[in-house]
Amino acid sequence: MGAKKTCADNQVIESFHSLLKKGTIHNNIYKSFEEYILDIVKWNEWYIKDKGNLLKLEAIKQIYSTIILLSKKKS
């Protein structure tokens, strides 16, 4: 952790979110929330495989499947 009020703390996550948005929402039109979540899962699979960290892949799949289930319950 860096000192308070420094931009360097957010740099990595901001870069990640920028790549995520460029790879998903800025280049597609989605018909539903579930379709968007599935595209995020696919993008994360590509990103994690590209970075060589397959252990996080299963955890991310579980998180997004939970989000989809919760969104269906609210509908």
C-alpha positions in Angstrom: 0.0 0.0 0.0 1.2 3.4 -0.8 0.7 6.7 0.9 -2.7 8.3 1.0 -3.9 10.3 -2.1 -1.4 8.7 -4.5 -2.4 7.7 -8.0 0.1 4.8 -8.1 -2.2 2.7 -5.9 -5.0 2.7 -8.4 -2.8 2.4 -11.6 -2.9 -1.3 -11.9 -6.6 -1.8 -11.4 -7.5 1.2 -13.6 -5.4 -0.3 -16.3 -7.2 -3.7 -15.9 -10.6 -2.0 -16.0 -9.6 -0.1 -19.1 -8.6 -3.3 -20.9 -11.8 -5.0 -19.7 -14.1 -2.3 -21.0 -12.2 -2.2 -24.4 -12.5 -5.9 -24.7 -16.2 -6.1 -23.8 -18.7 -3.3 -23.5 -17.0 -0.8 -25.8 -17.0 -3.2 -28.7 -20.4 -5.0 -28.3 -24.1 -4.5 -27.9 -25.7 -6.7 -25.3 -29.3 -7.8 -25.2 -29.2 -8.8 -21.5 -27.2 -8.5 -18.4 -26.5 -12.3 -18.5 -25.0 -11.9 -22.0 -22.7 -9.2 -20.8 -21.6 -11.3 -17.8 -20.8 -14.3 -20.0 -18.7 -12.0 -22.3 -16.8 -10.8 -19.2 -16.2 -14.4 -18.2 -14.9 -15.2 -21.7 -12.7 -12.1 -21.7 -11.3 -13.0 -18.2 -10.5 -16.5 -19.4 -8.5 -15.0 -22.2 -6.8 -12.5 -20.0 -5.9 -15.0 -17.3 -4.6 -17.6 -19.8 -2.6 -14.8 -21.5 -1.1 -13.9 -18.1 -0.4 -17.6 -17.2 -2.5 -17.7 -14.0 -5.0 -20.5 -14.5 -5.7 -21.0 -10.7 -7.7 -17.7 -10.6 -9.8 -18.8 -13.5 -12.0 -21.2 -11.6 -12.5 -18.7 -8.8 -13.6 -16.1 -11.3 -16.0 -18.5 -13.0 -17.6 -19.2 -9.6 -18.0 -15.6 -8.8 -19.7 -14.8 -12.1 -22.0 -17.8 -12.0 -23.1 -16.6 -8.6 -23.8 -13.1 -10.0 -25.9 -14.6 -12.8 -27.9 -16.7 -10.3 -28.5 -13.7 -8.1 -29.6 -11.5 -11.0 -32.1 -14.2 -12.1 -33.6 -14.4 -8.6 -34.2 -10.6 -8.7 -36.0 -10.8 -12.1 
